[in-house]
Amino acid sequence: MPVDWNSVVIGPLHGVFAEPVTYRPFAGGSFAITGVFDNAYLKEVMFEDASSGVTEVSAVLGVQLSQFPALPVQNDQLSIPSVNSTYVVKQVRPDSRGAAKLLLNKVSSP
């Protein structure tokens, strides 16, 4: 019996750990979602020969894709009240379970 990841796993996790976010698609409009925000997500990039690499720290928002009327895309913007900041989506990394990581660039904070 397959697991309904969206309702059994992702939904309850977001119910506990997610915070409110205002999402503004590049195409226009805005709507409320929730997401799990991390201001210090570490991403390691290895060079081709794997002899050395670079570690990048950036903000990321974990989201439940069922909250979106259309899938998130690069250059969408979002505001996170808990850090009083606005971000632009630089990359969308969906998984195969109904969630995605939105890698973010900070646009502004008052």
C-alpha positions as CSV (number, residue, x, y, z in Angstrom):
1,M,0.0,0.0,0.0
2,P,1.6,3.3,-1.1
3,V,2.0,6.1,1.4
4,D,0.2,9.4,0.7
5,W,3.2,11.5,1.6
6,N,1.4,14.8,1.1
7,S,-1.3,14.1,3.8
8,V,0.5,11.6,6.0
9,V,4.0,13.1,6.2
10,I,4.4,16.5,4.6
11,G,1.1,18.0,5.9
12,P,1.6,17.1,9.5
13,L,5.3,18.3,9.5
14,H,4.2,21.6,8.1
15,G,1.5,21.8,10.7
16,V,4.2,21.7,13.4
17,F,7.2,23.5,11.9
18,A,5.9,25.8,9.1
19,E,5.4,29.5,9.5
20,P,3.2,32.0,7.5
21,V,4.6,33.3,4.2
22,T,3.2,35.7,1.6
23,Y,3.9,34.4,-1.8
24,R,4.0,36.6,-4.9
25,P,4.3,34.8,-8.3
26,F,6.4,36.5,-11.0
27,A,3.2,36.6,-13.1
28,G,1.4,38.7,-10.5
29,G,-0.9,38.5,-7.5
30,S,-0.2,37.1,-4.1
31,F,-1.5,34.4,-1.7
32,A,-0.7,33.0,1.7
33,I,1.2,29.8,2.2
34,T,3.2,28.2,5.0
35,G,6.8,26.9,4.8
36,V,9.7,25.7,6.8
37,F,12.3,28.5,6.7
38,D,16.0,28.1,7.2
39,N,18.2,31.2,6.9
40,A,21.5,29.1,7.0
41,Y,21.0,26.2,4.6
42,L,24.4,24.7,3.7
43,K,25.0,23.5,0.1
44,E,28.3,21.9,-0.7
45,V,29.5,22.1,-4.3
46,M,32.3,19.7,-5.4
47,F,34.4,20.4,-8.4
48,E,34.6,17.9,-11.3
49,D,37.7,16.1,-10.0
50,A,36.2,16.0,-6.5
51,S,39.5,17.2,-5.0
52,S,38.0,20.3,-3.6
53,G,34.8,22.1,-3.2
54,V,32.9,25.2,-2.0
55,T,30.3,25.5,0.7
56,E,27.6,28.0,0.1
57,V,25.2,29.3,2.8
58,S,21.8,30.6,1.6
59,A,18.2,30.9,2.8
60,V,15.8,28.1,1.8
61,L,12.0,27.6,2.3
62,G,10.6,24.1,2.4
63,V,7.1,24.1,0.9
64,Q,4.1,21.7,0.4
65,L,3.4,22.0,-3.4
66,S,-0.3,21.4,-2.9
67,Q,-0.6,24.9,-1.5
68,F,0.2,26.4,-4.9
69,P,-2.3,27.0,-7.7
70,A,0.6,26.9,-10.1
71,L,4.1,25.5,-9.4
72,P,6.6,28.0,-7.9
73,V,9.2,29.2,-10.4
74,Q,12.4,31.2,-10.5
75,N,12.0,34.9,-9.9
76,D,8.8,34.5,-7.8
77,Q,9.1,36.6,-4.6
78,L,8.0,35.9,-1.0
79,S,7.9,37.7,2.3
80,I,8.6,36.0,5.7
81,P,7.3,38.0,8.6
82,S,9.4,36.2,11.3
83,V,12.6,37.7,9.8
84,N,10.9,40.8,8.3
85,S,12.5,40.1,4.9
86,T,11.6,39.6,1.2
87,Y,13.3,37.0,-0.9
88,V,13.4,36.1,-4.6
89,V,13.3,32.4,-5.6
90,K,16.6,31.5,-7.3
91,Q,15.9,27.8,-7.8
92,V,13.0,25.4,-7.2
93,R,14.0,21.8,-6.2
94,P,10.9,19.6,-6.1
95,D,11.1,16.1,-4.7
96,S,9.0,13.1,-5.7
97,R,6.7,13.3,-2.7
98,G,4.9,16.6,-3.1
99,A,7.3,19.0,-1.5
100,A,10.0,21.3,-2.7
101,K,13.0,23.4,-1.5
102,L,12.9,26.9,-2.7
103,L,16.5,28.3,-2.7
104,L,16.3,32.0,-2.0
105,N,18.2,35.3,-2.5
106,K,17.4,38.1,-0.1
107,V,15.9,41.2,-1.7
108,S,15.2,43.5,1.2
109,S,14.7,43.9,4.9
110,P,13.7,47.1,6.6
